[in-house]
Amino acid sequence: MDRALSTLLEVQGLSPVGEMHPLGGGDIAAVYRLETSQGAVVVKHDDAERLTGEADGLNALRQAGSSLLVPSVLALGDGWLVMEALETGSRSQRSATALGEGLRQLHAHTSAEHGWPRDNACGSTPQPNAPLADGRAFQRDRRLLPLARACHERGLLDGRLRSRIEALAQALEEWLPDVPASLLHGDLWSGNVLHTPLGPAVIDPAVYRHYPEVDLAMLTLFGSPGDAFFDAYWDGDAPHDWPRREALFQLYPLLNHLLLFGGGYRSGVERAVVTLEQH
């Protein structure tokens, strides 16, 4: 075991039992499960700054007091993050309903400014969060334009598609109202939702405050959380422009996937752009 990790565990009074076992699903960081005499923990090894941002997000989600389960941060330092291990169960209609209710509670925590006191990362991509009062400006200047530029500079986005994205970003004030900024998980794809015996849990956040549909659009990007989830989350009718908002808030994660994983995501970026242009 790495000496820095051994020291970190010792300081926290955690006594390892056996070896660390790799966990699947992490594209960026190395993640392990470790049994200790005080119970199982999850250990993550990554860039120290990214781990600090993740720990900050986990603490913010726990402090929000929603019904969603969030693993507690047990130790942080020297490129290691140690967290409470959560037992996984099976997805059900009941857990989908609880996920919708818990996410609605989380999003009820609002602020006047969009952003977060510190930058963090979405995957390995730096995520600038310097606050702005207007959500349209935040989406344009902190999300769409930087990612479109980065993808274009790496040859992953041609000039014409970049210009179309920039035009859509400049036109947000024409249709998207400014609203108080909700507390977000920030990277809520299905792999970051665990259905545990005690209820739904969320992991690996990239927390900031922005439009609540950011989390919803991420949940539908590679599938759907199902009707029970949406019935519980909306607690009534969906916004009339939900399809347009879904396309908008899927554009940033699609650009990020294009940047991280390559040209296979370019068609998804173009589909989102076409949907926005048609509205």
ChimeraX attribute file (.defattr): number of C-alpha atoms within 10 A of each C-alpha:
attribute: neighborCount
match mode: 1-to-1
recipient: residues
	/A:1	8
	/A:2	8
	/A:3	8
	/A:4	13
	/A:5	20
	/A:6	13
	/A:7	13
	/A:8	20
	/A:9	18
	/A:10	12
	/A:11	11
	/A:12	12
	/A:13	12
	/A:14	20
	/A:15	16
	/A:16	19
	/A:17	13
	/A:18	9
	/A:19	12
	/A:20	16
	/A:21	13
	/A:22	15
	/A:23	13
	/A:24	9
	/A:25	11
	/A:26	14
	/A:27	11
	/A:28	13
	/A:29	15
	/A:30	15
	/A:31	22
	/A:32	18
	/A:33	19
	/A:34	20
	/A:35	18
	/A:36	16
	/A:37	10
	/A:38	11
	/A:39	13
	/A:40	18
	/A:41	23
	/A:42	22
	/A:43	24
	/A:44	21
	/A:45	18
	/A:46	17
	/A:47	14
	/A:48	15
	/A:49	16
	/A:50	21
	/A:51	24
	/A:52	18
	/A:53	19
	/A:54	22
	/A:55	25
	/A:56	17
	/A:57	23
	/A:58	23
	/A:59	16
	/A:60	18
	/A:61	24
	/A:62	17
	/A:63	10
	/A:64	15
	/A:65	14
	/A:66	18
	/A:67	18
	/A:68	23
	/A:69	22
	/A:70	24
	/A:71	22
	/A:72	17
	/A:73	18
	/A:74	17
	/A:75	18
	/A:76	20
	/A:77	16
	/A:78	14
	/A:79	16
	/A:80	22
	/A:81	23
	/A:82	27
	/A:83	21
	/A:84	17
	/A:85	16
	/A:86	20
	/A:87	12
	/A:88	14
	/A:89	14
	/A:90	10
	/A:91	16
	/A:92	11
	/A:93	13
	/A:94	12
	/A:95	22
	/A:96	23
	/A:97	22
	/A:98	22
	/A:99	28
	/A:100	25
	/A:101	21
	/A:102	23
	/A:103	25
	/A:104	19
	/A:105	17
	/A:106	22
	/A:107	21
	/A:108	17
	/A:109	16
	/A:110	18
	/A:111	15
	/A:112	16
	/A:113	19
	/A:114	26
	/A:115	26
	/A:116	18
	/A:117	10
	/A:118	14
	/A:119	18
	/A:120	25
	/A:121	20
	/A:122	21
	/A:123	19
	/A:124	15
	/A:125	14
	/A:126	12
	/A:127	19
	/A:128	19
	/A:129	20
	/A:130	15
	/A:131	20
	/A:132	18
	/A:133	16
	/A:134	18
	/A:135	25
	/A:136	24
	/A:137	17
	/A:138	20
	/A:139	21
	/A:140	20
	/A:141	16
	/A:142	18
	/A:143	21
	/A:144	23
	/A:145	19
	/A:146	16
	/A:147	24
	/A:148	25
	/A:149	18
	/A:150	15
	/A:151	23
	/A:152	17
	/A:153	12
	/A:154	11
	/A:155	13
	/A:156	20
	/A:157	22
	/A:158	14
	/A:159	14
	/A:160	10
	/A:161	16
	/A:162	19
	/A:163	15
	/A:164	15
	/A:165	23
	/A:166	16
	/A:167	12
	/A:168	17
	/A:169	19
	/A:170	15
	/A:171	12
	/A:172	17
	/A:173	14
	/A:174	9
	/A:175	11
	/A:176	13
	/A:177	10
	/A:178	14
	/A:179	18
	/A:180	19
	/A:181	23
	/A:182	24
	/A:183	27
	/A:184	29
	/A:185	26
	/A:186	22
	/A:187	23
	/A:188	23
	/A:189	22
	/A:190	16
	/A:191	14
	/A:192	15
	/A:193	18
	/A:194	22
	/A:195	21
	/A:196	16
	/A:197	14
	/A:198	13
	/A:199	20
	/A:200	26
	/A:201	23
	/A:202	23
	/A:203	20
	/A:204	23
	/A:205	25
	/A:206	23
	/A:207	30
	/A:208	26
	/A:209	26
	/A:210	30
	/A:211	23
	/A:212	23
	/A:213	18
	/A:214	23
	/A:215	22
	/A:216	25
	/A:217	24
	/A:218	23
	/A:219	22
	/A:220	16
	/A:221	19
	/A:222	11
	/A:223	10
	/A:224	15
	/A:225	19
	/A:226	14
	/A:227	13
	/A:228	17
	/A:229	22
	/A:230	20
	/A:231	16
	/A:232	18
	/A:233	22
	/A:234	13
	/A:235	12
	/A:236	9
	/A:237	9
	/A:238	12
	/A:239	10
	/A:240	8
	/A:241	11
	/A:242	13
	/A:243	14
	/A:244	19
	/A:245	19
	/A:246	22
	/A:247	19
	/A:248	23
	/A:249	23
	/A:250	25
	/A:251	27
	/A:252	23
	/A:253	23
	/A:254	21
	/A:255	27
	/A:256	24
	/A:257	21
	/A:258	22
	/A:259	22
	/A:260	16
	/A:261	11
	/A:262	15
	/A:263	15
	/A:264	11
	/A:265	17
	/A:266	19
	/A:267	12
	/A:268	18
	/A:269	23
	/A:270	19
	/A:271	13
	/A:272	20
	/A:273	19
	/A:274	14
	/A:275	14
	/A:276	18
	/A:277	13
	/A:278	7
	/A:279	9
